[in-house]
Structure formats: structure tokens, C-alpha cells
Amino acid sequence: MIVVDTNVIAYLYLPGEHTAAAEALLRKHGVWAAPALWRSELRNILALYLRKRLMTLDSAYRIQREAEGLIGDAEHQVDSLDVLRLATDSGCSAYDCEFVALAQHLGVRLVTADAKLRKAFPNDTQSLSGI
């Protein structure tokens, strides 16, 4: 099991330069975990694609449902105190720190393409491109 941020989930479903890496990550680590926040973040990404007319509503809904199936029972609530401490100490957003807090709680690494997050938490994160 690994923790992935929402962008990694999006890369899996939205074709682009990081899609192959996300697919390889899924083959290597078949169980992905994320804090419950990921659902809203993915909806926001899909809403942007909809507003730009890059996909249909049916496609966006299908992607959301497939991603929900992927994460499934590996969706977690995180401790607010942990998130706030991480955000205060790192200068990263509380949103991003939810993923770090979950990785720390589960004793696994967070896979992310976010360079700022990797720099702030080098012992808890791993680059998507480094898989």
C-alpha cells in the first residue's frame, strides 16, 4: 500500500505526460490509499475539464466512479491536529498535509509529483517519476 495525492489519481485517468508513470505505479503498488479529501479534489479537476469542454459530463462521472472504486476501502479520515502541525511546520497547505499525515499514520510513503511537498517532507514522500 502507498498513499497517492489527487494529482497522481488524476494522471491515471486523464491522459498526459504522467499517465504512463501512474499506470506503472498502479502495477507495482496495487493498493492506493488517500484521505477522504481526494474525492473533492478530483471533482474539482474534472469540473475544470468540463468547463473547458475537454470531456463530457458522462466521461467525468465515469472517471470519478472508477477512481472511487480504485481507492475503495483505502480512503481514510486524518487527524486534524496532525494536519495542522504539519502545515504550520512546513508552510504547505493543509490540503497537501492531509496526504502526508495519512502516509505517516500508515507508515508508508506518499507518492506525489509536487516538488514543494517532496522538499518539505523528503522522508515521507516519493516522486512519481522515481517509481
trRosetta pair geometry for C-beta under 8 A, 3 or more apart (Angstrom, degrees):
i j d omega theta_ij theta_ji phi_ij phi_ji
1 29 7.1 108 -133 -174 13 106
1 31 4.3 -49 -98 98 76 116
1 32 7.5 161 -153 -95 69 14
1 33 5.6 41 179 -19 111 114
1 74 6.7 -168 -142 -133 119 133
1 106 6.8 -93 111 167 125 138
1 108 5.7 -106 101 -70 82 164
2 25 7.7 -89 61 -179 149 106
2 29 4.6 23 2 160 117 157
2 31 7.5 136 20 88 59 67
2 32 6.3 -27 71 -116 79 62
2 33 7.0 -168 96 27 30 85
2 103 8.0 4 -171 -117 61 100
2 108 5.4 -156 -119 157 46 130
2 109 6.0 -24 -140 70 98 74
2 110 7.5 138 173 -114 87 23
2 111 5.5 37 151 -13 135 111
2 126 7.9 -66 -153 43 132 128
3 32 7.5 93 -135 -168 22 66
3 33 5.0 -50 -96 79 67 92
3 34 6.3 125 -157 -88 77 49
3 99 5.8 153 150 -171 124 81
3 102 5.2 144 -119 103 144 108
3 103 4.2 -118 30 -78 143 86
3 106 6.6 146 -48 43 111 138
3 108 5.9 142 -9 91 87 110
3 109 7.1 -146 39 107 87 34
3 110 4.5 -39 86 -102 109 70
3 111 7.1 169 85 15 53 69
4 8 4.0 -110 -175 79 111 138
4 9 6.0 130 115 -48 123 80
4 25 7.5 111 -97 140 130 143
4 32 4.8 -24 8 -156 122 116
4 33 7.5 136 14 60 71 43
4 34 6.1 -50 64 -72 70 104
4 99 7.9 -70 112 -149 20 123
4 110 7.3 147 -97 -161 20 64
4 111 5.0 -22 -106 62 75 99
4 112 7.5 153 -157 -71 52 62
5 8 5.5 103 57 5 65 100
5 9 7.6 -125 108 -1 38 90
5 34 7.4 124 -118 -123 22 109
5 38 7.6 -176 -170 -106 40 104
5 96 7.3 -5 -123 -133 133 72
5 99 4.9 -7 -94 -115 84 166
5 110 6.6 56 -43 178 90 107
5 111 7.4 -137 6 88 78 55
5 112 4.5 49 1 -105 129 99
5 113 7.8 -123 57 23 124 69
5 114 6.6 8 37 -5 169 120
5 117 7.6 93 -60 79 153 171
6 9 5.4 -53 -152 36 41 114
6 10 6.2 42 150 -20 71 104
6 34 7.2 100 -71 -153 65 143
6 37 7.8 -91 -51 115 124 85
6 38 4.7 176 -85 -140 92 78
6 41 3.9 -80 -97 107 171 132
6 42 5.5 -147 -157 -58 108 75
6 45 7.1 176 149 -20 115 133
7 10 5.4 -53 -146 38 35 113
7 11 6.3 43 153 -26 66 101
7 18 7.9 13 151 94 96 161
7 112 7.0 77 53 -148 114 74
7 113 5.7 -98 111 36 136 110
7 114 7.1 134 25 -45 145 94
8 11 5.6 -46 -147 29 32 115
8 12 7.0 40 151 -25 59 98
8 18 7.8 -107 -118 147 54 131
8 22 5.7 161 -171 -114 70 104
8 25 7.0 -54 -170 78 120 162
8 32 7.9 -161 111 -144 121 138
8 111 5.7 81 -92 106 162 99
8 112 6.6 -104 -36 -105 116 43
8 113 6.8 155 -70 -13 80 95
8 128 5.8 -175 -105 -94 104 127
9 12 5.9 -52 -163 23 34 115
9 13 7.2 3 153 4 65 109
9 22 7.9 148 -101 -152 12 133
9 32 7.3 150 -87 142 92 152
9 34 7.0 -18 -47 -58 135 157
9 38 6.3 86 3 -175 156 124
9 42 6.0 -60 103 -87 129 124
9 67 5.4 76 177 -146 117 123
9 70 7.4 162 -137 83 100 139
9 71 7.4 -13 -112 -55 135 114
10 13 6.3 -77 -153 49 35 94
10 14 5.2 -12 170 17 79 120
10 42 6.2 -176 -72 -122 91 84
10 45 5.0 -62 -108 136 141 168
11 14 6.7 -67 -111 56 22 83
11 16 6.5 -95 -134 58 74 106
11 18 4.0 -61 -140 103 135 110
11 19 5.5 -159 171 -85 78 48
11 21 7.1 -25 146 70 144 91
11 22 4.0 165 105 -42 106 143
11 113 7.6 104 -45 -21 145 139
11 128 7.3 69 44 -163 166 159
12 19 6.9 120 -117 -140 22 69
12 22 4.1 -134 -73 143 70 133
12 23 6.6 133 -130 -67 77 61
12 26 6.4 84 -120 -42 128 134
12 67 7.6 134 74 -102 121 94
12 70 7.7 107 107 -120 158 175
13 63 4.5 115 168 -149 144 109
13 66 6.6 143 -105 82 128 125
13 67 6.2 -68 -34 -62 147 107
14 19 7.4 -138 86 -84 45 108
14 45 7.5 -117 -25 148 153 124
14 49 7.1 -139 -120 -78 132 148
14 63 7.4 44 -59 -144 80 152
15 19 5.2 -16 -133 -55 49 158
16 19 5.5 130 49 -30 53 99
18 21 5.2 -58 -165 44 65 115
18 22 5.9 67 138 -26 85 102
18 113 6.4 -48 -120 -75 152 151
18 128 6.2 30 -158 121 116 147
19 22 5.7 -57 -148 37 33 110
19 23 6.3 32 155 -19 67 106
20 23 5.7 -53 -147 37 31 112
20 24 6.4 32 153 -19 65 105
21 24 5.6 -52 -147 36 32 112
21 25 6.3 38 151 -23 64 104
21 128 5.1 90 136 151 132 99
21 129 6.0 -54 -125 -95 153 51
21 131 6.3 125 -169 43 89 119
22 25 5.5 -50 -149 33 32 116
22 26 6.6 34 152 -20 64 103
22 128 6.9 -17 -73 -161 67 127
23 26 5.7 -52 -151 34 33 111
23 27 6.6 34 151 -19 64 103
24 27 5.6 -52 -151 35 35 112
24 28 6.3 26 154 -13 67 109
24 131 6.0 150 107 107 109 122
25 28 5.8 -62 -146 42 30 106
25 29 6.0 -30 174 39 70 100
25 111 6.2 145 -147 155 143 166
25 128 6.6 -60 -54 -147 143 81
25 131 4.9 -53 -88 -158 86 174
26 29 7.0 -75 -122 69 22 62
26 30 6.5 58 179 -111 62 49
26 32 7.2 -45 -108 -39 79 121
26 70 8.0 -56 -127 -153 124 128
27 30 7.5 3 -148 -73 16 80
28 131 6.3 -179 39 177 154 113
29 32 6.9 96 119 -73 101 72
29 111 7.9 164 51 -23 150 146
31 74 5.9 155 179 -73 91 153
32 70 6.3 11 47 147 120 102
32 71 6.0 -69 93 -102 96 68
32 74 6.3 145 93 97 43 148
33 71 7.2 99 -129 -152 29 86
33 74 3.9 -113 -98 167 72 107
33 75 7.3 -179 -155 -77 66 27
33 76 6.4 22 -178 -6 110 113
33 102 6.5 -156 128 154 112 127
33 106 6.3 113 77 -57 162 169
33 108 7.5 105 38 59 128 143
34 37 7.7 -115 155 60 97 71
34 38 4.0 17 145 -28 139 149
34 71 5.5 -55 30 -131 110 132
34 74 7.1 72 16 118 62 91
34 75 6.1 -20 71 -114 76 68
34 76 7.5 177 93 28 30 80
34 99 6.9 -28 -142 -112 73 90
34 102 7.1 97 -157 94 25 168
35 38 6.3 136 70 -21 57 89
35 75 7.4 62 180 -165 16 68
35 76 5.7 -60 -108 76 54 77
35 77 7.1 65 -151 -131 85 20
35 78 4.8 -35 -115 -21 127 117
35 98 4.2 -96 40 154 164 111
35 99 6.2 -121 5 -78 109 51
35 101 7.4 44 -67 69 136 100
35 102 4.9 -151 -56 -46 91 138
36 39 6.4 -29 177 9 61 111
36 75 5.5 78 -89 170 65 107
36 76 7.0 -125 -33 81 77 28
36 77 5.9 2 -9 -86 122 60
37 40 6.0 -61 -166 40 54 105
37 41 6.1 47 145 -18 82 110
37 95 6.3 -177 167 -145 150 77
37 98 5.2 71 14 98 145 164
38 41 5.5 -62 -146 42 35 112
38 42 6.0 33 159 -19 72 105
38 71 6.8 163 84 -93 144 163
38 75 7.3 -127 41 -124 116 99
39 42 6.1 -58 -150 36 26 106
39 43 6.4 27 152 -19 62 107
39 64 7.8 69 -154 -160 78 99
39 68 7.0 45 -110 -93 104 97
39 75 7.7 28 -38 -135 108 140
40 43 5.5 -51 -147 36 34 114
40 44 6.4 39 152 -23 65 103
41 44 5.6 -51 -152 31 33 114
41 45 6.7 34 150 -18 64 101
41 95 7.2 123 -80 -171 126 124
42 45 5.5 -50 -150 34 38 112
42 46 6.3 36 152 -16 68 106
42 63 7.9 -148 169 127 117 102
42 64 6.3 147 121 -114 119 79
42 67 5.8 -153 -167 105 167 163
43 46 5.7 -57 -146 41 32 110
43 47 6.1 38 152 -26 66 105
43 64 6.4 44 -87 -112 75 130
44 47 5.6 -48 -145 32 31 115
44 48 6.8 36 152 -21 60 100
45 48 5.8 -53 -159 30 33 113
45 49 6.8 31 147 -15 64 103
46 49 5.5 -52 -152 37 38 113
46 50 6.3 41 148 -21 67 103
46 55 7.5 -68 -155 68 78 135
46 60 4.1 122 -179 -154 118 106
46 63 6.3 175 -102 77 126 126
46 64 6.2 -55 -28 -59 166 103
47 50 5.4 -51 -148 35 35 115
47 51 6.3 35 154 -19 67 103
47 60 7.6 97 -67 -163 40 149
48 51 5.8 -52 -145 36 31 109
48 52 6.3 18 157 -6 64 110
49 52 6.0 -64 -145 47 28 103
49 54 4.3 -89 -161 65 80 113
49 55 4.8 17 144 21 119 108
49 60 6.5 169 80 -93 117 111
50 53 7.4 26 179 -79 34 34
50 54 7.6 -82 -58 44 20 74
50 55 6.4 -59 -80 70 59 82
50 56 8.0 35 -117 178 84 13
50 57 6.4 57 -125 -85 125 66
50 60 5.5 -22 -63 -50 110 156
55 59 4.3 -114 179 85 109 133
55 60 5.5 131 107 -54 123 85
55 63 7.9 6 159 -10 162 136
56 59 4.6 99 54 5 78 101
56 60 7.0 -143 95 -4 43 86
57 60 5.7 -54 -146 37 33 112
57 61 6.2 31 156 -18 66 107
58 61 5.9 -57 -146 39 28 109
58 62 6.3 32 154 -22 64 108
59 62 5.6 -54 -147 35 31 113
59 63 6.4 31 155 -19 65 105
60 63 5.8 -54 -150 35 30 111
60 64 6.5 31 152 -19 64 106
61 64 5.7 -52 -148 35 33 113
61 65 6.3 30 155 -17 66 107
62 65 5.9 -57 -148 39 29 109
62 66 6.2 29 155 -19 65 108
63 66 5.8 -55 -144 38 30 110
63 67 6.2 28 157 -17 65 108
64 67 5.9 -58 -149 38 27 109
64 68 6.3 30 153 -20 64 107
65 68 5.6 -52 -147 35 32 113
65 69 6.5 34 152 -19 63 104
66 69 5.6 -55 -153 35 33 113
66 70 6.5 37 148 -24 65 103
67 70 5.4 -48 -149 31 36 115
67 71 6.5 24 158 -8 68 104
68 71 6.2 -57 -143 43 30 100
68 72 7.4 97 153 -68 53 46
69 72 6.1 17 -174 -65 34 92
71 74 5.5 -121 -175 68 62 91
71 75 5.1 67 142 -61 116 94
72 75 7.2 -168 92 -11 25 95
76 102 5.5 139 72 -130 129 117
76 105 7.5 -167 143 86 155 141
76 106 7.7 -166 -17 -55 165 116
78 82 6.5 -107 167 71 96 120
78 83 5.7 94 120 -53 123 114
78 98 5.0 168 33 -152 153 78
78 101 4.5 94 -168 100 132 126
78 102 5.3 -87 -88 -63 117 84
78 105 7.0 -162 -128 -11 83 148
79 82 4.1 75 80 8 105 111
79 83 6.8 179 91 -11 55 85
79 101 6.5 -142 49 175 78 133
79 105 7.4 144 4 -82 106 134
80 83 5.6 -56 -147 38 34 112
80 84 6.1 31 158 -17 69 108
81 84 5.9 -56 -144 39 30 108
81 85 6.3 31 157 -19 64 107
82 85 5.9 -57 -149 36 28 110
82 86 6.4 25 156 -16 64 108
82 101 4.3 118 122 -138 118 120
82 104 7.3 -161 -174 73 132 132
82 105 7.3 58 160 -59 174 107
83 86 5.9 -59 -150 38 29 109
83 87 6.2 26 155 -18 66 110
83 94 5.4 65 157 -158 111 87
83 97 4.8 125 -155 111 71 110
83 98 5.4 7 -114 -83 126 62
83 101 5.0 -64 -75 -34 70 153
84 87 5.7 -54 -142 38 31 111
84 88 6.2 32 158 -20 65 108
84 94 6.8 -1 -89 -115 54 112
84 97 8.0 143 -55 108 16 150
85 88 5.8 -57 -147 37 28 110
85 89 6.1 17 161 -11 65 113
86 89 6.1 -63 -143 43 26 104
86 90 5.8 -2 169 1 65 121
86 92 7.2 -35 140 59 91 111
86 97 3.9 157 98 -154 120 122
86 100 5.5 171 -171 89 154 129
86 101 5.9 -137 -5 -64 149 92
86 121 7.8 8 -159 -77 114 128
87 90 6.4 -70 -132 48 20 95
87 91 7.8 119 -179 -53 53 3
87 92 6.0 -107 -123 77 61 68
87 93 6.6 -28 -128 157 111 18
87 94 4.5 -22 -77 -82 152 66
87 96 8.0 126 -99 63 88 84
87 97 4.5 -110 -61 -9 81 157
90 97 6.8 163 43 -90 134 113
90 120 4.0 69 -158 -174 116 132
90 121 6.8 -21 -111 -48 144 91
91 120 6.9 -147 53 -108 84 134
92 96 4.6 -91 163 79 117 130
92 97 5.5 141 94 -55 110 91
92 100 7.7 89 81 -8 151 142
92 116 6.5 151 -102 130 98 106
92 117 5.8 81 -124 -102 145 74
92 120 5.3 -155 -38 53 121 171
92 121 7.9 -43 -10 -18 153 108
93 96 4.7 95 60 8 85 98
93 97 6.8 -153 96 -4 45 89
94 97 5.4 -58 -142 42 35 114
94 98 6.8 54 154 -37 64 89
95 98 6.1 -44 -166 10 31 113
96 99 6.1 -54 -171 30 45 109
96 100 6.9 38 140 -13 72 106
96 114 6.7 -135 -132 125 128 169
96 117 5.2 -135 -179 -96 131 123
97 100 5.1 -51 -146 40 49 114
97 101 5.9 55 152 -25 74 101
98 101 5.7 -52 -146 35 29 113
98 102 6.5 29 154 -18 62 105
99 102 5.8 -53 -150 35 30 111
99 103 6.5 32 152 -19 64 105
99 110 5.1 99 146 -136 101 137
99 112 7.1 103 125 -69 150 128
99 117 7.8 12 74 -165 124 148
100 103 5.7 -54 -149 36 33 112
100 104 6.3 32 154 -17 66 106
100 110 5.8 -75 -94 -17 52 154
100 117 7.1 -154 -59 -167 116 106
100 121 5.2 -150 -127 -79 131 172
100 124 5.5 71 -149 120 89 145
100 125 7.2 -46 -104 -60 92 101
101 104 5.8 -55 -149 38 30 111
101 105 6.2 32 153 -21 64 109
102 105 5.5 -54 -145 37 32 113
102 106 6.2 16 161 -6 67 110
102 110 7.6 100 72 -85 89 108
103 106 6.2 -65 -144 47 26 100
103 108 5.6 -103 -151 81 73 68
103 109 5.9 13 -162 -166 128 16
103 110 4.0 -92 -54 -46 150 90
103 124 5.2 120 104 -180 131 101
103 125 7.4 97 91 -79 174 59
104 107 7.5 28 -177 -73 30 38
104 124 5.9 -32 -67 -125 86 133
109 124 6.3 164 -131 176 63 40
109 125 6.2 122 -171 -129 92 15
109 126 4.6 50 150 -11 140 112
110 117 7.6 -79 107 146 135 126
110 121 7.4 31 42 105 126 136
110 124 5.9 29 14 141 103 86
110 125 4.8 -36 70 -107 94 73
110 126 7.1 167 80 23 44 72
111 125 7.5 137 -97 -163 21 68
111 126 5.2 -33 -101 74 68 95
111 127 7.6 8 -153 117 71 11
111 128 5.6 92 169 -85 99 68
111 131 6.9 26 -136 -67 133 120
112 117 5.3 -32 108 84 156 136
112 118 6.4 -163 78 -56 106 91
112 125 5.6 -45 32 -154 110 117
112 126 7.6 121 25 66 64 47
112 127 7.4 -59 75 -114 53 38
112 128 6.7 -93 120 -36 11 93
113 127 7.0 64 -111 -156 47 71
113 128 4.7 -30 -69 13 85 126
113 129 7.3 80 -115 -20 87 90
114 117 3.9 45 103 17 119 116
114 118 6.5 161 92 -15 63 85
115 118 5.6 -55 -144 39 33 111
115 119 6.2 34 156 -21 67 106
116 119 5.8 -55 -149 36 29 111
116 120 6.4 24 155 -15 64 109
117 120 5.8 -57 -144 39 30 108
117 121 6.2 -24 170 31 66 106
117 125 6.0 145 128 -95 91 162
118 121 6.9 -83 -135 64 22 70
118 122 6.4 57 168 -98 65 60
118 125 4.6 -137 -111 106 65 138
118 126 7.7 113 -120 -82 109 3
118 127 6.1 22 -105 -71 155 80
119 122 6.8 3 -142 -60 24 92
121 124 4.2 -45 164 49 113 110
121 125 5.0 95 96 -13 97 110
122 125 6.7 -72 -122 48 22 93
126 130 5.8 -122 178 74 87 122
126 131 7.3 92 138 -72 120 77
127 130 3.9 88 66 -1 99 109
127 131 7.7 -136 98 -26 64 71
128 131 6.3 -32 -171 -10 41 114
